[in-house]
Amino acid sequence: MSVAQISERRFERALAHKRLDHVGVRLQIASKLFSHFAKARRQWGIDSDSQQILFAFKLAGLAEACRDLGAQGLFQAEIFSARLNASTIANMTGIPRETVRRKLIKLCSAGLLVSEANGAYLMDRYWPDLDIVEMLGWLVRE
């Protein structure tokens, strides 16, 4: 069983008590997601493509941490980092490469990513305000 399957099973178990067949629970989840994306747009000027690009960095960084620490390892925000290039992000997201390249330049200008000489981009710190995983943590904690 892969790490993704283990994580998905845990997430499903955590959600089991939420009764996803209840309209109110679905409304609560949809409201949290909407608020997360709207806040990112207002606070950082980040559109949905840019958010998806940032999420690709989160996935890459978490996958690397999982390889290094194991699936049961504790997340350590202070050592989080992820490195990707425009082509990899385009393949991951389905966003055209040229659009990804333009968005990466804007994300670097905003200070969210660092451009490297070799064409790679680095997310050299963890951004909890922009992390959908952090935002969805309330599902598991409640």
N, C-alpha and C positions, 0 to 999 in steps of 0.2 A: 504494500500500500504506500502511495506517495505521500510526501509531506502535505501537499495541497489537499489530498483526500482526507488525511487525518484532521487537518485544520477545519475543513468543510464539515466533517462529522461532528466535531466539537461545537462548531458554530450552530449547526442544526439542533444539537441537543440543548444548547443554551437558549435557543429560540423556541424550543418545544413548549415551554410553559407560557409563552407569549400569546398563544392561540392566534395564529396568523389568519385563521378563518373569520376572526372578528373584524368588522369594519373599523372600529375604533383603534385597534392595534395597527392596522394597515395605515390609517390616517396618521397616527403618531409617528410611524417610521417614515412615511412619505414627507411629513412636515419637517422632521429632523434633517432628512437628506436635502430638501429644498432650502432650508435655512443655511445649511453648510455651504451649498453652492452659491447662494445669494450673498452670503457674508464674504466669501472669497472674491466675488466680483466687486462688491462695494469696497472692501478693505484693500485689496491688492490689484484690482483691475484685471482679474484673471478670468478669461472666458472658458467655455467648456472644453475646447481643444487643449488649452494650456493646462487645465486641471487634469485632463487625461494624460498629458505628457508628464506632469509631476507625479501622477500615480504610477506611471511606468518606472520612474526613478525609485519610488517607494517599494514597488515589487522587486526591482533588481537589488536594492539594498537589503530588503528582508530575506530574499532568497540567498544572498551571500551570507548573511548572519546565520541563517538556518544551516547552511553548509558548514560554517565555522563552529557554531555553538550546538548544533543539533536541534531537532524540533522542540525539545523541552527546554532549551536554553532561554534565559531571561533576556528580554529586549533591553538594550542599553542605548538610550538616545544619544548619550555623549560620544559614542563611537560610531554612530550611524554614518554611512556614506554610500554613494552609488555613482557609477560612472557608465554613461551610455553615449552613443553617437546618434546622429540624425537618422541614419538608415535603419538602425536597430529599432529606434522608437517608431519610425514609420511602419516597419514590419509588425511591431507589437500592437499598434493602435489602429492601423488602417488609414491614418491621416497621411495625405501626400507628403513626400519627403521635403519638398520646397516649403510647404506650410509649416512643417515641423521645424525646419531650419529658421524660418522667420520668428516663430514662437520662442524658440530657444534663445535667440538674440534678445528678445524682449524680456524673457525670464532672467537672463544674465543682467540686463540693465536694471531690473527690479531688485537685484541682489539675491535672488533665490537659487541661482546656479552659477557656476564658474566655468568659463570657456577655457579649454586647454589647447596648447599649440598643436597637438596631434589630431584635432578635430573632434575630440571627445568633450563631453560636458560632465561636470561633477556637481552632485548635490553633496556638499561637504558638511551639512548639518541637518539635523532633524527639525522639521517645521510642524509642531503639533497643531497650530491653528489651521493648517492646510491639509491635515491628515484625515481622510475619511475613515480610516481604521480607528483612529482615536475617537472620532465623533461617534462611530457606531459602537464603541465600547460600552455605552450606556445600556445596550441591549443585553449584554452579558452580565453587567454589574447589578442591574435592577432585579 
